[in-house]
Amino acid sequence: MSNLPAHKFKIGLITATIWENEGFYSVDIARSYKAGDGNWKSASTFGHNDLLNVAKCAERAETWVARKTATGSE
């Protein structure tokens, strides 16, 4: 297993990261934000304005995983 993600989708501040482990895929969805100290951080909570981008990232991730598992390619 690689420590690198299999694929990423980013829309605005929302990122869907796809991880592969022996043919099984999992998806992590996170929102980036700039903290008070000026550093970028991520959160797994979303505001109303984030939800459309969350849905779009999830749909793109699902399509990517479905294609990878259907073709059996790695």
TAQUIUR-V476940 format. One record per residue. RES is the residue in three letters. PHI is phi in degrees with one decimal (* if undefined). PSI is psi in whole degrees, 0 to 359 (none if undefined). Layout:
<<RES & PHI & PSI> <RES & PHI & PSI>>
This chain:
<<MET & * & 137> <SER & -88.3 & 152> <ASN & -83.6 & 358> <LEU & -95.2 & 146> <PRO & -67.7 & 154> <ALA & -70.5 & 325> <HIS & -167.1 & 160> <LYS & -138.5 & 145> <PHE & -124.1 & 134> <LYS & -131.3 & 128> <ILE & -132.2 & 115> <GLY & 60.6 & 234> <LEU & -93.9 & 3> <ILE & -100.7 & 133> <THR & -128.7 & 131> <ALA & -105.4 & 120> <THR & -110.2 & 125> <ILE & -102.2 & 128> <TRP & -112.9 & 141> <GLU & -117.7 & 135> <ASN & -141.2 & 101> <GLU & 53.0 & 48> <GLY & 84.8 & 354> <PHE & -100.8 & 134> <TYR & -112.4 & 141> <SER & -130.4 & 155> <VAL & -125.7 & 131> <ASP & -111.3 & 126> <ILE & -114.8 & 130> <ALA & -141.2 & 157> <ARG & -112.5 & 129> <SER & -85.8 & 146> <TYR & -152.4 & 156> <LYS & -96.7 & 120> <ALA & -75.3 & 170> <GLY & -58.7 & 333> <ASP & -84.2 & 2> <GLY & 91.0 & 355> <ASN & -89.4 & 146> <TRP & -80.6 & 138> <LYS & -135.3 & 174> <SER & -129.4 & 155> <ALA & -138.6 & 156> <SER & -107.3 & 18> <THR & -112.1 & 150> <PHE & -133.1 & 142> <GLY & -88.3 & 171> <HIS & -53.6 & 318> <ASN & -69.2 & 345> <ASP & -88.2 & 339> <LEU & -62.9 & 323> <LEU & -64.4 & 318> <ASN & -68.6 & 327> <VAL & -61.6 & 313> <ALA & -62.9 & 318> <LYS & -65.4 & 317> <CYS & -64.1 & 319> <ALA & -63.8 & 319> <GLU & -65.3 & 317> <ARG & -64.7 & 321> <ALA & -64.9 & 317> <GLU & -62.9 & 317> <THR & -63.4 & 317> <TRP & -63.0 & 313> <VAL & -64.5 & 318> <ALA & -60.6 & 317> <ARG & -66.2 & 318> <LYS & -64.9 & 318> <THR & -75.4 & 330> <ALA & -70.5 & 323> <THR & -88.3 & 343> <GLY & 72.6 & 11> <SER & -83.6 & 154> <GLU & -125.9 & none>>
